[in-house]
Amino acid sequence: MDVGDPAANETRGLVCAHHHLYSALARGMPSPPRTPTSFREILELVWWRLDRALDLEMLEWSVKLAALEAIESGTTAIVDHHESPNAIEGSLDVIANACAEVGVRVSCSYGVTNRHGQEGAQRGLEENARFLASGGRGMVGVHAAFTCDPDTLVAASELAEKNEVGVHIHVAEGIDDIGAADRLRDLSRDNWLLVHGVHLRDDHGLSGYVVHNPRSNMNNSVGYAAPQRLGLPIALGTDGIGAAMLEEFRIAYARLREHDIMATPEVPWSWLETGYRLMPEAANDRVTWFDGPVDPWRLAFHTNLRPESVEVDGEFVLKEGAATRVDATEIRTKAGEQARRLFVKLENMD
């Protein structure tokens, strides 16, 4: 499937293969209690504090803001990975309903982890099970192997098999998870999403899709995944840094080009196309851009391209650059209010 018609200013809807919609409120958040000096400390002092502070009201407006920004970037489908350990039950419904209100397709999962004890892990498994049993579109989420007991990894895998879906999991993003392949090799399946893979060996022996998140990997200073070496289908995600997939494509190309001077934009463009294997309906969505044509070589160096209109399932959810189903000003205002609530909680957190 081609993303777009190179002779026109139109593409199919773009797919973000890995997002954290809960992170839209994080911009401008208070500084951590001390400066992180490693990736593990970035998790502990920034992101794990953020997810602990979330409640369902914050989540709703974070998702609405992130979904709005997605359609404003031409992205019509998102594969989300969520964690809010103090607001687990019902969280996947909040995400699915908020995306539906804006007009964005979403696949949901809750990131199971033993960071909050066995009870926390069980509650995460139950949220995945409840959502899937109710007919929700999603996968079984796992935070990362290094934060899970072996029994939890097996339980997540069995739940996914029971529901005929894959597992959505961070894999070997940092050196703390360098043993992920050994723990997951006998569990992984072709429908799993293996997010990052930076520290996987070439002969890792895992099954699934690799989801490459180049900007996030650079931001967290974890290294370059060089995903082609891993021998699996590659899709593009953002790891929560928005859903502007043409921008992620350009970053993926620049990072690839730095690694291999002979690389061409068609390679990361093909990673965008892999998203349609995960969210096939997005291939029927239509994005019309203010400028064209939309061939990979031109877009690799065109940094100011915006959608004029976005159609999802035949309905305009963006027209003349403005959202049609929701009030964008209201969403940004309410999201700002919830961000301030979030920041107060973070400032008062132990």
N, C-alpha and C positions, 0 to 999 in steps of 0.2 A: 504494500500500500504506500503510495506516495503521500507525503504531507500536503503538497500543494501542486498547483498547475504552474510550471515555470513561465508560461506565457501570459499569466494574469496576476492580478493582485489579490488572489484568493487562496486560502489554505483550508484544509480540514481543521476541525477543532484540535487544539494541542492537548497533550496528556502530561501531567506531572505524576511520575511513577512513584514518588516518595515525598510526602509532605508531613508537616506537623502543624495542622491548622490552629492548634492552641497557642502557637507562638506569635501570632500576629500582634498581640498586645505587648510583646517583650521590648519593642523598640523604645529606647529611652529609659529602660528599667534601671533601678538603682544599682550602683556598683556592688560587686560581691564583697563580703566582709574582709577579704584579703585578695591580693592579686593571684590568680591561678598561675602555676608554673608548669603544669602538665595537662594533658588531655583529661586524665582522670579528675584533676582538680577543676577543670572547666565544667565537667559534668556535675561534680559534687557541689560546687560553689555557685553555679549559674543555673543550669537547666534542671537539675533535680530539686533545687529550691523553688524554681518557677512552677514546676508541675505540682508540688506540694501545696502551693498557695492558691491554686485554681479552685473555683466553685463553678456550678453549672451556669450561673448567670454570666460570669466572665467568659466562660467557654462559648456560650451562644453568640455573644457579640464579637468575640475573637474570630469565630468561624465565619460569621456574616461578613466581617471586614476582609478576611482572607479570600473568601469566595468572590466577593465583589472585585477585589484586585485581580483575581484570576481571570474573570471574564473581560476585565479592562485590559488584560494582556493577551487575550485570544485563547486562553486555556479553558476548556470546557469539561475536563474530566480530571479528577484527583484521586490518587490512591493514598489514603491518610493513615497515619500511625499515631495513636493517641495515648497519653498518660495523664491522669489526675488522681493520685492515690487517695485523696480525701474527698473525692467526688466521682466515684467509679460507676455506681449503679445509674443507668439511664444516660450515661455520657455519650454513647454511640448514637442514641436516638437524637440527642441534641445536635450532634454534628450532622447527621443525615438530614434532619428537618431544616436546619439552617441553610445547608447547601441547596436543598430543594426549593426553599423560598427564594433564593437568589437566582437559581436556574442552572446550577453546576452539578454535573454528575459526580458521585463520590462512592468509593469503596472504603469501608471503615474497618478498623481493627483496634483493639485495646492491647497495649504493650505489657504483657504479663512479666512480672519480675518478682524475685524473692527479696528485693531490697527492703521491703516493709514486712518481712516475715511470711510464713506459710499462709496465714490468713489473707494477707494482701494478695499473694499469688493466686489463691483460690478465688477471691473476689474478681480478679482480672479474668480468670478462665470463665467464671460464671457470666460475666458481662459479654464476653465474646459469644458464649453459648446461647445466652438469652437473645441477643441481637440477631444472630443467624437463624435461630429457631423461629423468630417472629417474622422472618422473610426479608430481613435486612441484607443489603448487598455488602459483602465484606470478606475478610480473611481472618485468621487467628493471629493476633499480634503477640510478639515476644520482644522484650526490650533488647536484650543481647545475651548470649550464652553465659558470659562471665558473671551476670547478675542473677542467674537462675540455677536452682538445684537440678540434678539429673532427672528427678521424678517430674519436675515441672516441665522440662523440655519434652519428656515423653508424653505427658498429659496434653500439652499444646499440640503436639504432632498427632496424637490420637483424635483430639477434637477436630482438627482440620480434616483428617481422613473421614471421620464420621459425617462431616458436612460437605465433603467433596470440594474443599477449597484449599488454598495453600497457606503457608505460614509466612508472615511478613516480619522480618527480623533484621536487626543490625548485626553485621558479621565482620569481625576483625577490622573495625574502624580504627582502633588504637591498639597499642601494644598490650594493654590489659586484656584484650580479647584475642590474643594471638593463637590461643589453643582452640578457637571456635570450630575449626574444621574437624578436629578429632572428636569433638563432642556432638557434632551435628551430622557427621558423614552417614551414619546408618539411619538417620531420620529424614533427611532432606529428600524432596521430591521435585519433579520437573515444574510444578506450579508454585514453588516457593519463591519469595522475593528475598534475595540476599543483598542487603543494602550496604554499600561502601566496598567491602572486600579489599581495603588498602593493604592489609598485612597478610592476606592469604598467599600461600605458596602457589606456584604455577600448577603443581600437581595436587591440588586441594582435595579432589575427589567428591565435591559437593554437586548436587543437582539443583536446577532452578534458573532464575534470571538474576544477573548482577544489575543492581541499580546504582549508577554512577552519579555522585553529587560533587562535582569538582569545586564549586565555590565554597561549600561547607568544609570540604577537606582542607582547602587552603586556609580558610578562616580559623580552623582548629589546629592547623599546623601538624596534621597527622601524616602527611606525605601524599604522593600521587599514586592512585590505584593502578594506572596503566591497564584498564579493564580488558583490553583485547587479549592480554596474555592468559586470561582465566578460562578461555575456551567455552564460555556460556553466552547466551543472548544477553545483550546489554540494553538497558533502558536508562532514561535520564530523569533524575529527581532533583529536588532543591534542598531537602532536609530541613524544611521549614523557613527558608529564606525566600518567601514569596512564591509565586507560581508563574513568573515571567519566563516561559520556556524558550523563547527565541534568545533571550539574554543568557540563559543557562547553556543553550547550544553554542553561543559565541564563546563563552568561557571554556566550555568543553573543548572547542576547537583550538583556542589559544593554548590551553594546557597541553593538548595532544601535540600541537605543532612545536611547542617547546621541547617536548619529549622526542619528537620525530619530525625533522625538517621536511620530509617527503610527504607527510600526511596532508590530506585534502579535506575540505568541509563535508564532502559526501559521507565521511565516516561518522562524525557525530550527528549528522542529519539522519543517518540510518538508525541511530540510537533513539532519536525522537520517534521514528516510525515504529519502533518496537513497542511503544506505548499502546498502539492499537491492538496488540495481542493481549494486553491486560485489560483495556477498556474499549472493546470493539465498536461500541455505539458512537464514540467520538469521531470515528471515520466518516460518519454521516452528517456531522455538524459542519457548519460553514463559517469561516471568518473572512471578512473582506477588509483589507488593509488600506490605509490612506495612500500608500505608495506601493509600487510594484516594479518589476516582477519579483517573485518570491523564490528565486533559485538559491541554492545553498551558498554559492560563491559570493553572490551579492549580499545575502543576509549576514554572512560571516563578518562583514565590515560595515553594515548599516545599523547604527546604534540608536536610531530615532524613529522606529517603525511602530505605529499604533493602530489598533483596530478601529475601523469605521463602524462595522456592524458584526454581531455574533449571533448565529442561529443555532439553537439546541433543540433537536427533535422537531425541527420545522418552525420553531417559535423564535422571534427576535428577543433575546435577553439583553442585547446591547444594540442601540440604533443611534446613528450620528454621534457615536462616542459616548453615549450616556446609557446607564442601566435602565431597563424598562419595567422590571418587575418589583423593584425596591427603590426606596428613596436613599440615594447614595449619601446625601448630606446627613440624614438621620443616622445611618449606620456609622458614619465616621464620628458623629457627635457622641452616640451611645458607646461606641467602642472606646473613645477617649475617656468617658466617665468610668468605664470599667477598668481601663488601664490605670487610672489614678487609684482606684480601690486596690488593684493588684499591687501597685507600688508601695502603698501604705503597709499592706500585709508583709511584703518582702522586707521592708525596713524594720519591721517589728519581729521578724522571724529569728529564732535562735540559730 
